[in-house]
Amino acid sequence: MRVNAYAAPAAGQPLAPIVIERREVGANDVLIEIQYAGICHSDIHTVNGDWGPQPFPVVPGHEIVGVVTEIGADVTRHSVGDRVGVGCMVNSCGECTNCRGGDEQYCQKGMVGTYAATDRDGTTTQGGYSTHVVVDADYVLSVPDGIDGAAAAPLLCAGITTYAPLRRWGAGPGKKVAVVGLGGLGHMAVKLAHAMGAEVTVLSQSLKKQEDGLRLGADDYYATSDPSTFEHLASRFDLIINTVSARIDLDAYLGLLAVDGTLVNVGAPPEPLSVNVFSLIGGRRSFAGSMIGGIALTQEMLDFCAEHELGAEVEVIAADQVNEAYERVLASDVRYRFVIDTSTLV
């Protein structure tokens, strides 16, 4: 099946229209007509070569919402006409300890990314900036009614990336949670932590998004460019979610944790970060990382968002605006996620 898409032809090159081939629908596959595809900062890192060489041309996109148009003979979880989603992975071994434990994203043989990865059949995966995709049914999520399709798309990455650590480290009533950065990931972290019942504080470089942060559910908002912020908030938080993909002073942020507090990195800066171990041992603090979530947890997140009427704040664009959107993401000029209307891929 040949379908229209937008691809990066080489590292750092503008994305351009392309026609790609999708595999035949196998016995356990689902064919999805894509309606919306979110733009994640990871897409930009990948096509710019920030995370190493890639199998160009690359069709990015791992925040996918669409409608099932065909199912394989063995598929029982989804039916033609269902609204579904696909996130950051489309396969894993299914047999290792992590896969069997519901953590397919940590597959010991390597989970298969939605794009720029080698699938189990040896082909290179291509992502959601396209009109259709064929995905193993076990990695396809049900998108509940009550969430707008465009607002649902970023939940498949930004939503689960922040939901997973909030759940893992017990965000809820009585917990004080800080979110570093109010961007695509950060704004979802604020919404989710607030819905879970936690006290939420945004830590951003400036106060220019303060009104947004409070509207999205934050109880407090502080500028990290003000040194007094780190004095005023010392030893305050049980959990800090760092969503920024740039270098930060980890020791300064670790100083904001209470005893037994945890700083979780979900942003992925291309350069290493350093930490003074005394920032950890001085308060029995932890520095951790988290990457998306397993299929079951992602479905739980979607159901939670539907229950609490949560979706991403999005700006819907046509496919031919993708390069401009990339520039605006890098300039932090989006509130808070671009989503491609794939019906414009003609």
N, C-alpha and C positions, 0 to 999 in steps of 0.2 A: 504494500500500500504506500503510495507516494503522497506526501502531505506538505503543505506550505509551512515554513518556519522562519525564524530569525536566528542567525548564527554569527559568532565571532570567527572570522577566517584565520586569524593568527593573534598571538599575544599583543595586546594593546591596540588592536585594530578595531575600527567601528563595526558594530553588528550590521548585517545586511541580509536581505531576503535570500532564502535558499529553499530547495526542495529536497526533502530527506525521505528515506524509506523506513516504514515501520514493519515489524515482523508480522507474520500471519498470526491470527488468534489461536493459541494453543488450547489444550484441554482445560487448563486451569488459569487461562488468561481472561482479561477484560479489556475491551476496546472502549476508550473514553473519548467522546467529543469534548474538547477542552473549551470552556467558556471564559475562564479567567486564569491568569498566571501572575503571581506576585513577583516583584523584583527585590531580591535579597542582596545585602552587601556581599555575601559569599559569591554571588554570581559575578560581581565585579572583580573580587579578588581572583577568582578562577580565570576569567578571560584575560585579565591583565598579567597572568603568570606569577602573581604574588606567592602562590602556594606550589610553585614548581611547574615543570613542563606539562602541557595538556595535549590530548589527542584532537587537535584542531582538524576541521571546523567543529566548534562546540556550540550546541544549542542549549543555553542555560534554562533555568526555571525549575524550582522544586517546591513551589507553592501553587498547587494545581487544583482547580475545581472544575468539574464538568459533569456530563451526563453519560451513563452507560448506553452504548449503542449495539454492542454485541458481547456475548459471553461464551466461554468455552463449554464443552460438554460436561465437565466435572464441576463447574462453578455452582455453588449453592448459596453463597453469602451475598451475592449481588444479582440484580435482575435488570433487564433492559428498561431504561427510563429512570433508574435510580440516580439521584444526585450524589456524587462521590468526590473524594479528594485523594491526592497523592502528595506525599511529603518528600523528605530528603533521601529516602531509600526505596528501592524497588525489588530488593532481593537480599538474602543472606543464606548461610548454609542450612539453617533450621535445625541443626543437630548438636552444636556445641553447647556447653553449659549456659552461656549467656543467652543464646537464642532460645533454648528451652525454658529459661527463666524469664522470658519476656523482654530481654534487653537486646533485641536484634541489632540495634545500632552499635553495639559493642561486640558484634560477631567476631569470634576468634580467628576466623578465616577471612575476615574483612567483609563488612556489609557492602552492598552494591549501591552506589550513589545514583540518583535519578538522572544525572548527566555526567559526562566525562569519566565514566567508569566502565570497567569490563564486566558485562553481564555473564551469567552462568553458561550461556551458549557461545561465548567468545566475542559477541558483538559489543560495540561501544554504545553506551546509553546516551540518549539525547533527551533534553528536558522539555519543559512546558511552554516555551515560547513557540508553540506550534498549534496546529488545529486538532490533532489527534495523537493519542499515545496508547500503546498496548502494555499492560502491566499485569504481573502475576496477581491474582485475585487476593492472595493472602496479605498483600501490601497496599490494598485499596481500602480507604476509610469511607464510612457513611457520613455524609454531611447532613445534620439534622435540619428539619424545617425550623424557621424562625431566625436563621442567620442569613443575611444577604450574601449572595454568592461572591461578590467582589470583596466584601468584608471578611468572608470566611477564608479566602485563599491564603492570606498571610498567617493564619492560624496554623497552617501545616508546617511552618518553620518557626516564625517568630513566636507564635502561640505556644507550641510544645517546647521550644528551647527555654522559655521562661517558666512555663508551668511545671516542667520536670524538676528543677531544683527547688521551686517553692514547695512542691509536694514532698520531695525527698527530705528537706530540712525543716518541715513542719510549720510552714507559714500558716497563721491562723489567729484566732482571738488570743490576746495577751502577748503576742509576738511583735517585736519592732523590726521592720524590714526596711532597708535602704536600697534604692535602685540608682545605680550610677549610669547616667546618660538617659535622655528622654528622646530616643529615636525609634526606629522600627521595632527593635526588641524592647527597649525601655518602656515605651508607652503601653505595651501589652503586659509587661511585668507589673506596672502600676495597677492596671485594670484588674488583673488576676489576683494580686496580693490583697487588694481592697475587697474584692468579692469573697476571698477566703476569710476575711475578718481581721486581717493584720493591721497594725498601725504602719502607715507607709510614708516614707520620706524620699524625695527625689534629690539626688546630688548631681548637679549639672554645672558646667563651667561658668555659666552666667544665669541671670534671672529672666532672660528674654522669653522663656517658655513657661514661666511660673504660672500664669493664668491657665494654660493648658493642663499643666500637671495637677493643679488643684481640681480642675474640672473632671479629669480622668479618674480621680479618686485619691490623690495624695493628701495626706494630712499636713505635711510640711514640705518646704522646698528651700534648698540652700545652694549658694554659689560656691563651687570649690576653688574658684579663683581668689576668694577671700580667705586669707590664712586663719581668721578667727573662727571660721566654720569648723576646722579640725580641733580647735580648742573647745568650742562650745559643745560639740557632739562626741567628745572623747568617751569611749567605753559605753556607748549608748545602745548599739544594735545587736540583735540576736543573729541576724542574717543580712548580708549585703550581696546583691546580685550585680555584678559588673558586666554591663552590656556593651561597652565601647570596644572598638577594634583598633585601639591605639595605646601607646605606652602611658601608663599611669604610675604614680608613686605608691607601690603596693604597701610599703611600710606605713605611710600616712593613713591609708584607708584601713589597714589592719588595726590601727590605733583607735578606730571608731567602734570596734567590736567589744561587746561585753565578754566576760569570762565564758568560755565554751562557745563563743560565737564563731560563725563561719563566713568567709568571703568566697563566693563562688564565681568563677570566671566563665562566662558564656560568650563574651566577645573574643574574637580570634585575631589579635594583632600579628602582623607578619614577622615582627622582631621579638626576641626573647625578653621576658620580664625577670627582674631580680628581686629577691626578698632577703632581708636580714632575719635570721632564725630567731633572734631575740624578740622580734615582733610577734612571733608565734608563741614561744615558750613563756613569755611574760604574762600571758593571760589565758593559757591553755586554748589558744585560738587555732583555727584550721583554715588552710587555703586549699580550695578544691576547684575542680573543673566539672563541667557537665555538657553533654552533647545530645541535643534533641531528646527523643524518648522512644520506647518500643511501640509497637503497633497498638497493643491494648491500652497503654497509657495515653497515646495520641487520641484514640477513640474516646477515652474518658475525658480528655481535655475538651474535645469538640462537644460532647454532651454537657459538660460543665458550662461551657460558653453559651450553649443554647438555653440552658436552664436559667442562667443569669443575664441573658440577652446581651452578650458581649460579642464584639467583632472588632477588627482592626479599623483604625482611622485611615481611609485610603483616598488616593487620587487616581481615578481611572484614566488611562491613556490609550491611544491607538498604538499599534505596533511600530509605526514609523517614527514614533517619538521616543523610542527606547534609548537611543544614544544621548539625547538631551536629558532624559531621566537619569541616566548614569552620572552625568556631570552634576546634576542637581543633588543626587544622593551624596556624592563626594563633597559637595559644598554644604551639606546638611540643610538643603533647601527643599524639604518635603515633610509634610505632616499628615501621616507618618509612614506611609508605605505606598509606593507606586504599584498599580495593578494593571496589567495589559488586558484589554478587551480583545480576545483572540478572534472575534468575528471580523476584526480589521485585517487579519492575515489573508489577503486576497491577492 
